[in-house]
């Protein structure tokens, strides 16, 4: 599955390295906390073997982070702090998020069409493997 390899710590370092100031209270994009939420929802979805409820929550986290990146770009462009390199990196992260979301939607559609049988068989196989230490 596609992934976003960005942590909150890396985001902070990215902002520091590129001299990007913090926004005012009302203009904050809150990208850092949303990166954490994205990873938390992704881990939860994987841990629950692709449960559709967790999948929808994961999609919502992706959507929120996409919007936060967009707001961040607008805020920095308005303050004239947005270099071409910074913009291109954020666009790449947004593309990575889009890829994760597309794959998640595809998986959820496939799972719904198969009635969960394929995924259920995979889950049962893994559980049996664990039981018998294969």
N, C-alpha and C positions, 0 to 999 in steps of 0.2 A: 504494500500500500504506500502511496505517496505520503510524504511527511513534511512537517515544518520543523527544521532543526534550529529553533531559536528559543533560548531561555530568557527569563526575565533579567538575569544577570548580564547576559550577552546584549540584550536590548539597552540596558543602562550604559554598558561600556560603549556601545555603538553611539549613543547620544553624547556621551562624554568625549569620545574620540573625534566626533564631528562638530563639537562646540554647539550643540543644540540646546538652547535654554529650555527650562521648564515653562510650561504655559501657565497663565493665570488660573485661578480657581475655576472660573466659569468656562474657560476654553480648553480645559484638560481633555485629552483623548483617552487617557487611562489605558494605554497599550500594555504596560507592564502587568497589571492585575489580570487583564484579559488573556495574556499569554499563559499565565498560570491556570486560568479557568479552562482554556483550550486543552492544555496538557492533562489537566485533571479529568475532564470529560472524556478525552480520548482513552486514558488509562481505564476509566470506569467502563467505557463501552467495550474495550478489549477484555477486561476482566469478567464481564457479564456475557461473554461469548456472542457479542453482536446483538444484544437485546434491542428491539426497535424503539423502546422508550428511551433508552440511553443513546441510541443513534440520533433521535430527534434532538435530544439535549446537546449532543456533540455538534450537530448541524447548527444549532442556535449559537453555541460558543464560537463556531467558525464565522458565522454571520456578524456577531458582535465585534470580533477581532478585525474582520474586513472593514467594517465601518470605522473602527478606531484608527486603523492605518490611514483610511481616507481623510478622516478629520485631522490627523497628525500632519498629513501632507498639506492640507489646506491652511492649517495654522502656521506652519513653517514657511509656506510660500507667501503668506500675508506679511510675515515678519522678515521676509527676504533672507531666510536662513537655510533655504533648501538648495543644496548644490546638485548638480547632475548625478553625481555618484550616490548621494544619499537617496535621491528620488529613485534611481534605478534599483538600489538594493531593496527599498521598501516595496517597489512594484514586484520584484522577484518574490519577496515573502508573500505578497498578496496572491501571486500566481501559484505558489506552493500551497497556500490555503485553499485556493480554488480547486486545485488538483485533488487535495484530500477530500474536500466536499463532494466533488464529482464522483470519486471512487466510492465514497460512503453511500451516496444516493444510489449508485449502480448496485452496490451490494445489497442495500435494503430492498430494492426492487426485485432483484434475483431471489432473495430470501422469501419475499412475499409471494412471488409466482410459484416457487417450489413448495410453498406451504411449510417451509422450514425443514423439510425432510433431509435435504442435502446437508445443511448445517447441523441438524440434529445428529445425523450419522457421524459427522466429523467430531462433534462434541463427545458422543458416546465412545468413539474410537479412542480419543485422547484419555477419557476417564478409564477405559479398560487398560490402556497402556500404562497409566499411572498405577492402577491396582496391581498389575502383574509385572511392574518394573521393566517394561520394554523400552 
